[in-house]
Amino acid sequence: MKILVINGSPAGKNSITLQTVLYIEQFFPRHSFEILHAAAMIRAYEKDFSKAAKAMEEADLILFCYPVYTFLAPAQLHRFIELMQESGVDLSGKYASQITTSKHFYDITAHRFIEDRCGDLSLKYIRGLSADMEDLLSEKGQEDALSWFRFLLFRMKEGLPEPSYSVPVRRQSVRASAAADTKKTKPWKAAIVCDLSDDADGALAAMIERFRNVLPLTSVVLRLDEFPFAGGCLGCFHCAADGTCVYKDGFDAWLRSSVQSCDAIVYAFSIRDHSMGTRFKLYDDRQFCNGHRTVTMGKPNAYLIHGDLSAEENLRTLIRARAEVGGNFLAGVADDTEDTDRKIDQAASLLAYALDHKTTMPADFYGVGGMKIFRDLIWQMQGLMKEDHRFYKEHGFYNDFPQKHRMKTAAMYLVGAMMTNEKLSKKLGGKMMEGMIMPYRKVIENAGKKRRKK
């Protein structure tokens, strides 16, 4: 069987993810593995895609191999998949899967993105392998990789791809109408980060115009399609020490002075290939110059989206997860399929309210789970990621390490011992629940005192 590996890592041959493929290759000599360094050579493939197209036509299995970058695949791999689609190469009926390495920070949204793109290309998709970056260094990780590949071969042999998602009926866009310019009475400033490269009919521009007009604070439009990006994130860690990017295109300085200096950030884009498009992904990846620091924490976000967001489950998850992990109140998400004006006006109103009242929400699973993954990572890598470590210490991100709460752990041992003692357990009866709820009753009792003081 011919297996074509699409290496989506900017590190090319030095990709950690690629090592899993090379390891698997050692145990399956009957199959041929051909590797295309899609990310590292993206400029060359943009000029001539013919060799890549020929390799795909000859392959039985297309295996996407990449590190997870900011919820999804690297921007360079996004672009390569665009080239696959633009080339017109017929991949219908061929099998596809993926291998990723990460710290399991939203590997689910990255995998779903590739699965959706495989559906666009009429590929038969089989669930991929999501590995930790260090899994291959352990015997269990090695066996997991081989076990996954054996299962992949079995499913191909038996003709058992994943069930395809039903294609939702997409609703037509409703163009935003003009609105009178509201007086800018609020002392805040919002950055509207947008990509208008796919806005030939001006629908997204109309949404931005209405939003700015009804927003009672000043705003600035920052167009990613006009920024002179030198390239996508290389994952080189050059920025780990002082936050300076290896590229000299000025992105890191522009990001901090133009975007992060504002009080709120609004993202505006047209849905493309189940995501925000390659240009936005490039922007997201290059924000790694901030390391893993949630430097815009507390600044509310909003989204203006040209396209039917209701048909994009994974994109909705990604938008919510971005806000939760970043510590940003999500004021509103307006697409333009119905009630366009109302959605835009509501997002503007809620954004202004959030700024006025410093509105925040307790993090849910998306935020808590995501940040704990990074918390543990930065703690382990504090010698390299010094700025991240300093930021995490200053903001108390390490305070919820369970080993720090020794008294609570000891108390649970005591409660456990009492519960396993039959006589004590009967004697306590319902008093256990009364004891658990007692601290909460005190909070409620004190609430009245607080109110009277105010």
N, C-alpha and C positions, 0 to 999 in steps of 0.2 A: 504494500500500500504506500502511496506517495503522500507524505504529510508536509504541508507548507506552513512554516512557522512565521507569523507576522510579528516580528520583534518590535513592540511599541515603546521600548525604553530608549530615551535619549542617550543612554550610556552605551548603546550598541553592543559590541562583543563583551563589554565589561558589565553587562546587566546581571544583577543578582537573580532576577526572575528567570532569565535565560538558562541559568545553571540547572534549574529543575528539568528543563527540556533536555539538556545535554546528559543529565543523569538518567532520565527515562530512556534516552536513545541507546545507552549502553546495554540495556536489558532486552531490547527489541530490535536485534540486527536485521530481522527479516523485512522491516519497514524502512523506507528511506525518508530522511528528514532534510528538507531544504529550508534555509533561513533567509528571510528578507529583513534587513535592518531598516524597517519602515520609518521609524522616528529619526534615527541618526542621519538618514539619507533623504529626508523628506524633500529638500530642495531639488535633488537630482530626480526624484520621482515626479515632481511637479513639471519638470522639463520633458521627461520621457518615461511614460508608464508602460510601455509595450512589453518589456521583459517581465515586469511584475504580473501583467495581465496573462502572459503566456504561462507563467508558473502556476497561476491560479486555475487556468483551464486544464492543466495537466494533473492537478492535485485531487486526491480523494477526500482529504480532510484539511481544513484550514484552521489553524490553531493560533488564536490571538494570545500573545504573551507580553505582559506589561506590568509595571508597578502602578498601584492606585495613586493618582494625583488628585487631591482636592475633590473627593466624592466620585470622581469619574476617571476615565483613561486620560493619559497625557494629551495635550492639545495636538501634538504632532501625529498621534494615532487617529484622532478625530479627522484631521486633514487627509490622512492616508485613506481612510474609509470613504471620505468624500470622493477622492480620486478613483477608488474602486467603482463607485456608483456612476461617476461621470464617464468612466472609460467604456461603459456599456458591456463589460465582460459578463457572459452568461454563467452564473453560479448556481442556477436552480437545480435542486436535487443533491448538491454536494453537502457534506457534513461540516459542521463547525463547532468549535468549543473554545475554551480559554483557560489560561493559567495566570494568576496574579500573585504578587507578593505585596504585603502591607502589614500594618499592625491591626488589621481588621477594622480600621476606621472607615465606615461606610463602603466596605467592599461590596455590599449588597446593591447599592445604587450603581456602582461601576459595572458589576456583572449584568444587571438588568439593562443598562444602556447598550452593552455589546449584544445581548440577546435580542433587543429590539432592532438593532441595526442589522443583525443577521436575518431577521424576518424581512426587513426592507430589501435585502439582497437575495431573497428566496432560498436561503441556506437552511438546512435541517440542523437545528441547534441541539446540542447535548450539554447538560450542566457541567460547568467547569470546576477547576480546582482553585480554592482560595486558601493560600498558605501564608503563614507568618514569614517574615524575612529570614528568620533563622531556622525554620523547620527542617530544611535540607541538611542541616548540620547534626541532626539527631536521627537515630535509627527509626524512631516512630515516624518522623517526618518523611524519611526516605521510603518507608513502606507505604505510607499514606499516598505518596505520589504514584507509586507503582500500582497500588490497589485501584486508585482512581483511573489510571490509564487502561488497566485491564477491563474495568467496567465500561469505559468509553468504547473500547474495541468490541466488547460483547454487544452493546447497544447498537453499534453500527452494523455488526453482523446480522443481528436479528431485526434490523430496521425499526428501532425504537427511539426516535428522537423525542424531545420534550413536546407536549401538546402545544400547539400554536395558540396564541391569544386571539380572541375574536377581535377583528378590526372595528373600532368604534366608528359610528357615523359622525363625521366632523361637521360642526356647524359653521355657517358662513360668518365672516367678520362683519361687524356693524361699525362703520366709521364714526369716530368721535366727532361731535359737533363743536363749533367754536363757543367760547364762553367769555363773558366780560371779565376784564382783568381786575381781580380783587386787590384792594389796597394792601400793601405789604406792612402790616402792623406788628408782626412778630419779630423779635430781635435775633432770629435764627437764620441759618443758611443751609440749604440742601444741595447736595451734589447729585446730579442726574447722570449716571454712567450708562451710556447707551451704545448700541451698535446699529447704525442705519444702513449698513451695506446691503441688506436684503429688503430695503424699504422703497422699492421702485414706485409703488403707488401712493407713498406718503402716509399710509395708515398709522404707522407707529409715530411718525412726526406729529400727526394730528393728536394722538393720545398725549404726547409729551406737552404739546402746546396747551391743551385744555388743562392738564394737571398743573402746569406752571401758572396759568391764569387764575385758577380757583384756589391755589395754595396761598395762604396769608403770610408768607415769608419769602425772602429772596431765594433764588435758585440759580445754579449754573449748570449748563449742559456740557458734558465731557464726552466727546465722541471717540470710542475705541477704534473705529474704522479710519480715523485720521491720525492716530498716534503711530509714530515710526518705530514699531517693534523691530528689534534686531533679530529676534528669534524666540522660541519657546524655552521654558525652564529646562535646564540641563540636569537638574538634580545633582549638581556638583558640590553643594554645601559651601561654596565660596562665601556665601552671605551669613554663614552660621555664627561667625564671631562678631562682626560689626554691622550686619544688615546691608552691606554693599554688594550689589549684583555684579557678576563677572562681565555682563554686557555693559557697554558704554552708551546706551541709547537714552539714559536719563529717566528710565521708568521708575526706579525706586524713589528718586527725589520728587518726581511728578505725582506719584501715588500719595506721598506724605503731605505734600504742599497743596495739592488740588482736590484730592478725594478725602483723605483722612482728617484734614483740617476743618471740614464741614461738620455741622451738628447732626445731620441726617443723611443717609445715602439711599438713593432710589435707583433701581436697576431697570433698564428698558431694553427689550430685545424682541425679535421675531422668533417664534419656535422654529427650529431647524433640526432635522434628524434627531428628534426626541430630546433635544437639549437647547441650550442657549446659543449654540453655534460655535464654530472653531475660534472665532476672534474673542469671544467672551471666555472661552476655556483657556486661551492663552493668557488673558488678563488674570484669571483666577490662579493659574499655575505660577505666574510671575510674582504674585503676592507672597510667595515663599520667602521673599526678601525680608518679610516680617517674622520669619520662622514660624513657630507654632503659637505665637502670641496673639491673643484676641484684642488687638490694639484699638478696635472700634467698639469695644464692649460698652453697652449702655446707649449707643446711638441707634435710634429707630430706623427700620428699613421699610421700603415699599417696592412693589414691582408693577411695571406697566408692560403687558405682554400682548403682542400681536399674534393671534392664533387661538386655537381651541385648547385651553389648558385642561378642560374636563376630560379630554381624550389622552392625557399624558400622566398616568399615575406616578411613574418614576420621577418625572420632573417636579410634580407637586411635593413628593417626599423630599426631594433634594432642596427645594426652596425652603421648606419648613425646617429641615435639618441644619441648613446654613445659618439661619437665624438663631436657632436654639444653641448650637455649638458656639456661635460668636457672641452670645449674650446680647442679642439685638431684638428689641420688641418688633414683631412683624405687624406693622400698622395696616397693611392692606395689599391684596394682590388683585389687580384688575386686568382681565383679558377683554377682548373686544368682540365676543360672539353674541352677547345680548346684554341689554341694560348697560351699554358701554359708558355712557356719561355718568350714570348713577354710581357705577363701580369706581370710576376715576375720582369723582367728587368725594366719595366716602373715604377712599384711601388718603386723599389730601387732608380731609378733616381729621381723620384719626392720627395722621402723622403730626399735625400741628398740636393736637391734644397731647400726644405722647411727649412732645418736646416741652410743652407748657408744664406738664405734671410729672415729668421724669418717670413716665410709666414703664414698669418692668413686669415681667411675669416669671413665676418660679419655673425653672427648667424642667422639662419632662424627660422621658427616656432618651429621646434623640440627643438632648443636650447633656444630660448627666452621664449617660453611657459613653458618648463620644469624648467628653472632656476627661473622663477617668482613664480612657485608653491613652490619651496624650499625657496626662499627669504621670502615669507610670513610666511612659517612654522617656519623658524629659528628666525624671528623677534618675533613671539609669544612665542617661547620656548627658548629664549635667556638665561633665568635663569638656565636652565638645560644644554643646548648645548652651553656652554661658548666659547669653542674653535671655533665652527662653527660661532658664532656671531662675535667674534673678526676677523676671516678671512673675513667674509662678509663685515664688516665695512672697513677693510683695503683695500679691492678691490673695494669699491664703489658700491656693489650690492644693497644697499638701496637707492642709489641716484635717481632712477627712480620712487620712490613712487609718484603717481600723486598729492597727497596732498602737496608735497613739492614745486610744481610749481604753486604758487598762482597767479603770474603775468599773466601766460599764461591762466589760468582758467578765471581770470578777463577779459582779452582781448577777450576771446571767448564769454563772456556774452555781452560785448560791441558790437561785430560783430553781435551776434544774435539779439540784440535789433535793430540795424541798418537794418538788413535784413527783420525784421518784420514790419518796417515802410515803407509803400507803396511809399511815396514820395522820401525818401532817397534811397530806393532800385532802383527806376527808375533812379535817378540821378547818382548813382554809376555805374550802368550798368556793363560793362566789366572791370571796374577799379578794381573790387574786385580780379579778377584773376591776374591782373597786380601787385597788392599789394602783393599777396601771392608769386609771382615768383621773386619779387625784391631781397630778400636776396640771392637767388640762383644765380642771375645775378652778384651780387657783388663777390660771391665766384669764378665764372668763370673769372671775370675781374682780380681778384687778382692772379689767377693761372699763368698768364703770368709773373707777377712780381716775383713770387716764382721761376719760371723756370729760369728767367734771373739771379737771385741771385745765383742759383746753378751752 
